[in-house]
Amino acid sequence: MDDQLHSLSRRLIELRMEHADLDLMIDRLAADETLAKSQGQPADELSLRRLKKRRLALRDLIQRLEQELDPDELA
C-alpha cells in the first residue's frame, strides 16, 4: 500500500511538471500567433487548441489522483 501511495505521489509530480511545461508552450505559441497575425501570416491555431486540450486533460487527471491520495478531504 505504501508503494502505491509513493508511486501516486511521484506520478502527480510528473503530471504537474508536464502541465507547467504545457503552460509555457501555450504562452509561447500564443505570442508567436499574435506576431504572425500582425505580420499577415497564417497562425497555428490547431496546435494551440490541441495543447490546451491536453493541458485540461492533465488538470483533470491531477485532480483525480489528488482525490485518490486524500479521499477523506470531502467527508
MOPAC internal coordinates of N, CA, C and O (Angstrom, degrees):
PM7 1SCF
backbone

  N    0.0000 0     0.00 0     0.00 0    0    0    0
  C    1.4543 1     0.00 0     0.00 0    1    0    0
  C    1.5358 1   110.57 1     0.00 0    2    1    0
  O    1.2310 1   120.52 1   138.18 1    3    2    1
  N    1.3324 1   116.61 1   -41.82 1    3    2    1
  C    1.4547 1   120.73 1  -179.75 1    5    3    2
  C    1.5282 1   111.46 1   -63.49 1    6    5    3
  O    1.2310 1   120.97 1   142.43 1    7    6    5
  N    1.3309 1   115.76 1   -37.57 1    7    6    5
  C    1.4680 1   119.72 1   177.44 1    9    7    6
  C    1.5154 1   111.26 1   -64.02 1   10    9    7
  O    1.2310 1   120.58 1   143.28 1   11   10    9
  N    1.3244 1   116.50 1   -36.72 1   11   10    9
  C    1.4639 1   120.48 1  -179.86 1   13   11   10
  C    1.5252 1   110.23 1   -66.12 1   14   13   11
  O    1.2310 1   120.08 1   137.18 1   15   14   13
  N    1.3339 1   117.44 1   -42.82 1   15   14   13
  C    1.4604 1   120.89 1   178.09 1   17   15   14
  C    1.5226 1   110.58 1   -64.14 1   18   17   15
  O    1.2310 1   120.84 1   140.34 1   19   18   17
  N    1.3287 1   115.99 1   -39.66 1   19   18   17
  C    1.4627 1   120.06 1   178.58 1   21   19   18
  C    1.5260 1   110.60 1   -63.56 1   22   21   19
  O    1.2310 1   120.67 1   137.28 1   23   22   21
  N    1.3162 1   116.32 1   -42.72 1   23   22   21
  C    1.4630 1   119.26 1  -179.17 1   25   23   22
  C    1.5308 1   111.00 1   -69.46 1   26   25   23
  O    1.2310 1   120.02 1   145.58 1   27   26   25
  N    1.3481 1   117.58 1   -34.42 1   27   26   25
  C    1.4612 1   119.94 1   175.84 1   29   27   26
  C    1.5266 1   110.72 1   -65.51 1   30   29   27
  O    1.2310 1   120.88 1   138.32 1   31   30   29
  N    1.3227 1   115.91 1   -41.68 1   31   30   29
  C    1.4667 1   119.96 1   178.54 1   33   31   30
  C    1.5183 1   110.63 1   -62.85 1   34   33   31
  O    1.2310 1   120.86 1   137.62 1   35   34   33
  N    1.3192 1   115.95 1   -42.38 1   35   34   33
  C    1.4581 1   120.08 1   179.17 1   37   35   34
  C    1.5324 1   110.47 1   -64.76 1   38   37   35
  O    1.2310 1   120.66 1   137.63 1   39   38   37
  N    1.3146 1   116.35 1   -42.37 1   39   38   37
  C    1.4684 1   121.04 1   179.16 1   41   39   38
  C    1.5274 1   110.30 1   -62.11 1   42   41   39
  O    1.2310 1   120.57 1   139.09 1   43   42   41
  N    1.3248 1   116.51 1   -40.91 1   43   42   41
  C    1.4673 1   120.58 1   178.08 1   45   43   42
  C    1.5248 1   111.25 1   -60.26 1   46   45   43
  O    1.2310 1   120.70 1   136.77 1   47   46   45
  N    1.3085 1   116.27 1   -43.23 1   47   46   45
  C    1.4683 1   120.62 1   178.97 1   49   47   46
  C    1.5287 1   110.02 1   -61.11 1   50   49   47
  O    1.2310 1   120.70 1   134.69 1   51   50   49
  N    1.3272 1   116.26 1   -45.31 1   51   50   49
  C    1.4685 1   120.28 1   179.90 1   53   51   50
  C    1.5235 1   111.35 1   -62.71 1   54   53   51
  O    1.2310 1   120.35 1   138.31 1   55   54   53
  N    1.3252 1   116.94 1   -41.69 1   55   54   53
  C    1.4639 1   120.40 1  -179.99 1   57   55   54
  C    1.5263 1   111.51 1   -67.03 1   58   57   55
  O    1.2310 1   120.57 1   141.15 1   59   58   57
  N    1.3210 1   116.52 1   -38.85 1   59   58   57
  C    1.4687 1   119.75 1   177.93 1   61   59   58
  C    1.5230 1   111.05 1   -64.50 1   62   61   59
  O    1.2310 1   120.92 1   141.78 1   63   62   61
  N    1.3182 1   115.84 1   -38.22 1   63   62   61
  C    1.4670 1   119.58 1   177.50 1   65   63   62
  C    1.5260 1   110.50 1   -65.72 1   66   65   63
  O    1.2310 1   120.34 1   137.11 1   67   66   65
  N    1.3144 1   116.95 1   -42.89 1   67   66   65
  C    1.4672 1   120.24 1   178.10 1   69   67   66
  C    1.5195 1   110.65 1   -63.46 1   70   69   67
  O    1.2310 1   120.50 1   140.73 1   71   70   69
  N    1.3395 1   116.65 1   -39.27 1   71   70   69
  C    1.4606 1   121.23 1   178.41 1   73   71   70
  C    1.5306 1   110.37 1   -62.34 1   74   73   71
  O    1.2310 1   120.52 1   137.02 1   75   74   73
  N    1.3200 1   116.61 1   -42.98 1   75   74   73
  C    1.4677 1   120.91 1   178.41 1   77   75   74
  C    1.5302 1   110.86 1   -64.29 1   78   77   75
  O    1.2310 1   120.51 1   139.62 1   79   78   77
  N    1.3288 1   116.63 1   -40.38 1   79   78   77
  C    1.4677 1   120.64 1   177.24 1   81   79   78
  C    1.5271 1   110.84 1   -61.76 1   82   81   79
  O    1.2310 1   120.92 1   138.48 1   83   82   81
  N    1.3204 1   115.84 1   -41.52 1   83   82   81
  C    1.4687 1   119.61 1   178.18 1   85   83   82
  C    1.5189 1   111.08 1   -64.40 1   86   85   83
  O    1.2310 1   120.14 1   141.62 1   87   86   85
  N    1.3245 1   117.35 1   -38.38 1   87   86   85
  C    1.4693 1   120.49 1   176.34 1   89   87   86
  C    1.5237 1   110.62 1   -56.66 1   90   89   87
  O    1.2310 1   120.81 1   133.62 1   91   90   89
  N    1.3281 1   116.07 1   -46.38 1   91   90   89
  C    1.4632 1   120.14 1   179.29 1   93   91   90
  C    1.5263 1   111.62 1   -63.38 1   94   93   91
  O    1.2310 1   120.75 1   135.61 1   95   94   93
  N    1.3166 1   116.17 1   -44.39 1   95   94   93
  C    1.4614 1   120.23 1  -179.87 1   97   95   94
  C    1.5271 1   111.28 1   -62.50 1   98   97   95
  O    1.2310 1   120.75 1   138.40 1   99   98   97
  N    1.3230 1   116.17 1   -41.60 1   99   98   97
  C    1.4657 1   120.61 1   179.62 1  101   99   98
  C    1.5214 1   110.28 1   -64.60 1  102  101   99
  O    1.2310 1   120.44 1   136.45 1  103  102  101
  N    1.3186 1   116.76 1   -43.55 1  103  102  101
  C    1.4684 1   120.20 1   178.41 1  105  103  102
  C    1.5292 1   111.30 1   -60.60 1  106  105  103
  O    1.2310 1   120.70 1   135.33 1  107  106  105
  N    1.3252 1   116.27 1   -44.67 1  107  106  105
  C    1.4762 1   120.18 1   179.65 1  109  107  106
  C    1.5172 1   111.47 1   -64.58 1  110  109  107
  O    1.2310 1   120.77 1   135.32 1  111  110  109
  N    1.3254 1   116.13 1   -44.68 1  111  110  109
  C    1.4572 1   120.08 1  -178.87 1  113  111  110
  C    1.5271 1   111.13 1   -65.49 1  114  113  111
  O    1.2310 1   120.46 1   140.95 1  115  114  113
  N    1.3230 1   116.72 1   -39.05 1  115  114  113
  C    1.4651 1   120.33 1   178.20 1  117  115  114
  C    1.5299 1   110.55 1   -64.12 1  118  117  115
  O    1.2310 1   120.60 1   139.92 1  119  118  117
  N    1.3297 1   116.45 1   -40.08 1  119  118  117
  C    1.4691 1   120.03 1   177.86 1  121  119  118
  C    1.5297 1   110.20 1   -65.99 1  122  121  119
  O    1.2310 1   120.57 1   137.43 1  123  122  121
  N    1.3316 1   116.52 1   -42.57 1  123  122  121
  C    1.4638 1   120.36 1   177.97 1  125  123  122
  C    1.5224 1   111.02 1   -62.80 1  126  125  123
  O    1.2310 1   121.10 1   142.18 1  127  126  125
  N    1.3315 1   115.51 1   -37.82 1  127  126  125
  C    1.4605 1   120.45 1  -179.71 1  129  127  126
  C    1.5240 1   110.80 1   -65.50 1  130  129  127
  O    1.2310 1   120.71 1   139.19 1  131  130  129
  N    1.3152 1   116.25 1   -40.81 1  131  130  129
  C    1.4623 1   120.84 1   177.86 1  133  131  130
  C    1.5229 1   110.17 1   -62.64 1  134  133  131
  O    1.2310 1   120.72 1   137.13 1  135  134  133
  N    1.3038 1   116.23 1   -42.87 1  135  134  133
  C    1.4630 1   121.03 1   178.38 1  137  135  134
  C    1.5257 1   110.64 1   -64.10 1  138  137  135
  O    1.2310 1   120.24 1   135.75 1  139  138  137
  N    1.3222 1   117.14 1   -44.25 1  139  138  137
  C    1.4599 1   121.26 1  -179.51 1  141  139  138
  C    1.5278 1   111.01 1   -61.73 1  142  141  139
  O    1.2310 1   120.55 1   136.79 1  143  142  141
  N    1.3206 1   116.55 1   -43.21 1  143  142  141
  C    1.4694 1   120.35 1   179.46 1  145  143  142
  C    1.5221 1   110.87 1   -63.64 1  146  145  143
  O    1.2310 1   120.72 1   140.53 1  147  146  145
  N    1.3311 1   116.23 1   -39.47 1  147  146  145
  C    1.4613 1   119.32 1  -178.95 1  149  147  146
  C    1.5252 1   111.27 1   -68.24 1  150  149  147
  O    1.2310 1   120.30 1   157.11 1  151  150  149
  N    1.3230 1   117.04 1   -22.89 1  151  150  149
  C    1.4600 1   121.50 1   178.57 1  153  151  150
  C    1.5230 1   112.32 1   -98.15 1  154  153  151
  O    1.2310 1   120.88 1  -173.65 1  155  154  153
  N    1.3309 1   115.91 1     6.35 1  155  154  153
  C    1.4599 1   119.79 1   177.59 1  157  155  154
  C    1.5157 1   114.29 1    75.74 1  158  157  155
  O    1.2310 1   120.05 1  -161.75 1  159  158  157
  N    1.3177 1   117.50 1    18.25 1  159  158  157
  C    1.4639 1   121.56 1   179.02 1  161  159  158
  C    1.5331 1   109.43 1   -97.63 1  162  161  159
  O    1.2310 1   120.56 1   -24.29 1  163  162  161
  N    1.3252 1   116.53 1   155.71 1  163  162  161
  C    1.4702 1   118.24 1   178.32 1  165  163  162
  C    1.5247 1   110.81 1   -68.55 1  166  165  163
  O    1.2310 1   121.06 1   -35.00 1  167  166  165
  N    1.3204 1   115.58 1   145.00 1  167  166  165
  C    1.4618 1   120.86 1   179.94 1  169  167  166
  C    1.5276 1   109.42 1   -99.55 1  170  169  167
  O    1.2310 1   120.65 1   -22.92 1  171  170  169
  N    1.3162 1   116.37 1   157.08 1  171  170  169
  C    1.4563 1   122.33 1  -179.30 1  173  171  170
  C    1.5297 1   109.56 1   -98.07 1  174  173  171
  O    1.2310 1   120.69 1  -111.73 1  175  174  173
  N    1.3253 1   116.29 1    68.27 1  175  174  173
  C    1.4598 1   121.14 1  -176.56 1  177  175  174
  C    1.5209 1   112.31 1   -69.33 1  178  177  175
  O    1.2310 1   119.95 1   149.56 1  179  178  177
  N    1.3251 1   117.69 1   -30.44 1  179  178  177
  C    1.4561 1   120.87 1  -179.79 1  181  179  178
  C    1.5297 1   110.90 1   -63.54 1  182  181  179
  O    1.2310 1   120.39 1   135.09 1  183  182  181
  N    1.3037 1   116.87 1   -44.91 1  183  182  181
  C    1.4709 1   120.18 1   178.17 1  185  183  182
  C    1.5167 1   111.24 1   -62.12 1  186  185  183
  O    1.2310 1   120.64 1   139.44 1  187  186  185
  N    1.3105 1   116.39 1   -40.56 1  187  186  185
  C    1.4564 1   120.80 1   179.30 1  189  187  186
  C    1.5317 1   110.40 1   -63.30 1  190  189  187
  O    1.2310 1   120.47 1   136.46 1  191  190  189
  N    1.3178 1   116.71 1   -43.54 1  191  190  189
  C    1.4689 1   120.44 1   178.09 1  193  191  190
  C    1.5273 1   111.45 1   -63.18 1  194  193  191
  O    1.2310 1   120.28 1   139.37 1  195  194  193
  N    1.3177 1   117.08 1   -40.63 1  195  194  193
  C    1.4721 1   120.61 1   179.61 1  197  195  194
  C    1.5238 1   111.50 1   -64.61 1  198  197  195
  O    1.2310 1   120.66 1   137.65 1  199  198  197
  N    1.3210 1   116.34 1   -42.35 1  199  198  197
  C    1.4608 1   120.13 1   178.36 1  201  199  198
  C    1.5296 1   111.33 1   -63.73 1  202  201  199
  O    1.2310 1   120.36 1   138.16 1  203  202  201
  N    1.3087 1   116.92 1   -41.84 1  203  202  201
  C    1.4593 1   120.76 1   179.32 1  205  203  202
  C    1.5292 1   111.08 1   -65.19 1  206  205  203
  O    1.2310 1   120.74 1   141.48 1  207  206  205
  N    1.3148 1   116.19 1   -38.52 1  207  206  205
  C    1.4640 1   120.40 1   178.61 1  209  207  206
  C    1.5317 1   110.53 1   -65.31 1  210  209  207
  O    1.2310 1   120.51 1   138.25 1  211  210  209
  N    1.3261 1   116.62 1   -41.75 1  211  210  209
  C    1.4645 1   121.24 1   177.96 1  213  211  210
  C    1.5273 1   110.68 1   -64.47 1  214  213  211
  O    1.2310 1   120.77 1   139.12 1  215  214  213
  N    1.3299 1   116.13 1   -40.88 1  215  214  213
  C    1.4602 1   120.35 1   179.24 1  217  215  214
  C    1.5301 1   110.99 1   -63.30 1  218  217  215
  O    1.2310 1   120.36 1   139.42 1  219  218  217
  N    1.3127 1   116.92 1   -40.58 1  219  218  217
  C    1.4627 1   121.30 1   178.09 1  221  219  218
  C    1.5280 1   111.06 1   -64.84 1  222  221  219
  O    1.2310 1   120.32 1   137.89 1  223  222  221
  N    1.3371 1   116.98 1   -42.11 1  223  222  221
  C    1.4654 1   120.94 1   178.02 1  225  223  222
  C    1.5288 1   110.38 1   -62.78 1  226  225  223
  O    1.2310 1   120.44 1   140.44 1  227  226  225
  N    1.3281 1   116.77 1   -39.56 1  227  226  225
  C    1.4681 1   120.76 1   177.59 1  229  227  226
  C    1.5226 1   111.17 1   -64.15 1  230  229  227
  O    1.2310 1   120.73 1   138.22 1  231  230  229
  N    1.3098 1   116.20 1   -41.78 1  231  230  229
  C    1.4603 1   119.92 1   179.60 1  233  231  230
  C    1.5327 1   110.59 1   -61.57 1  234  233  231
  O    1.2310 1   120.42 1   137.31 1  235  234  233
  N    1.3305 1   116.80 1   -42.69 1  235  234  233
  C    1.4563 1   120.89 1   177.94 1  237  235  234
  C    1.5268 1   111.46 1   -63.22 1  238  237  235
  O    1.2310 1   120.41 1   137.47 1  239  238  237
  N    1.3153 1   116.82 1   -42.53 1  239  238  237
  C    1.4563 1   121.24 1   178.83 1  241  239  238
  C    1.5299 1   111.23 1   -64.67 1  242  241  239
  O    1.2310 1   120.58 1   139.34 1  243  242  241
  N    1.3179 1   116.49 1   -40.66 1  243  242  241
  C    1.4628 1   121.28 1   177.59 1  245  243  242
  C    1.5267 1   110.00 1   -60.46 1  246  245  243
  O    1.2310 1   120.45 1   135.87 1  247  246  245
  N    1.3144 1   116.74 1   -44.13 1  247  246  245
  C    1.4658 1   120.29 1   179.75 1  249  247  246
  C    1.5238 1   111.80 1   -63.52 1  250  249  247
  O    1.2310 1   120.13 1   139.60 1  251  250  249
  N    1.3298 1   117.37 1   -40.40 1  251  250  249
  C    1.4675 1   120.35 1   178.13 1  253  251  250
  C    1.5275 1   111.10 1   -63.88 1  254  253  251
  O    1.2310 1   120.46 1   136.72 1  255  254  253
  N    1.3244 1   116.73 1   -43.28 1  255  254  253
  C    1.4599 1   119.71 1   179.86 1  257  255  254
  C    1.5323 1   111.48 1   -66.73 1  258  257  255
  O    1.2310 1   120.44 1   142.71 1  259  258  257
  N    1.3186 1   116.77 1   -37.29 1  259  258  257
  C    1.4592 1   119.71 1   177.29 1  261  259  258
  C    1.5243 1   110.68 1   -62.74 1  262  261  259
  O    1.2310 1   120.21 1   142.12 1  263  262  261
  N    1.3232 1   117.21 1   -37.88 1  263  262  261
  C    1.4645 1   120.48 1   177.58 1  265  263  262
  C    1.5259 1   111.47 1   -68.67 1  266  265  263
  O    1.2310 1   120.06 1   146.86 1  267  266  265
  N    1.3144 1   117.49 1   -33.14 1  267  266  265
  C    1.4597 1   120.62 1   176.03 1  269  267  266
  C    1.5192 1   111.06 1   -66.59 1  270  269  267
  O    1.2310 1   120.77 1   142.68 1  271  270  269
  N    1.3122 1   116.14 1   -37.32 1  271  270  269
  C    1.4634 1   119.92 1  -179.76 1  273  271  270
  C    1.5388 1   112.37 1   -72.20 1  274  273  271
  O    1.2310 1   120.61 1   146.57 1  275  274  273
  N    1.3204 1   116.44 1   -33.43 1  275  274  273
  C    1.4709 1   120.82 1  -177.38 1  277  275  274
  C    1.5229 1   109.93 1  -136.23 1  278  277  275
  O    1.2310 1   119.36 1  -110.11 1  279  278  277
  N    1.3378 1   118.82 1    69.89 1  279  278  277
  C    1.4646 1   121.25 1  -175.52 1  281  279  278
  C    1.5276 1   113.04 1   -72.43 1  282  281  279
  O    1.2310 1   118.79 1   159.19 1  283  282  281
  N    1.3282 1   119.91 1   -20.81 1  283  282  281
  C    1.4651 1   122.93 1  -177.01 1  285  283  282
  C    1.5144 1   112.88 1   -75.21 1  286  285  283
  O    1.2310 1   119.99 1   169.90 1  287  286  285
  N    1.3185 1   117.62 1   -10.10 1  287  286  285
  C    1.4584 1   121.43 1  -176.10 1  289  287  286
  C    1.5276 1   111.34 1   -61.35 1  290  289  287
  O    1.2310 1   119.87 1   145.86 1  291  290  289
  N    1.3359 1   117.86 1   -34.14 1  291  290  289
  C    1.4563 1   121.31 1  -178.34 1  293  291  290
  C    1.5203 1   112.09 1   -79.34 1  294  293  291
  O    1.2310 1   119.40 1   158.25 1  295  294  293
  N    1.2899 1   118.75 1   -21.75 1  295  294  293
  C    1.4758 1   122.06 1  -175.98 1  297  295  294
  C    1.5086 1   112.47 1   -77.01 1  298  297  295
  O    1.2310 1   120.10 1   180.00 1  299  298  297

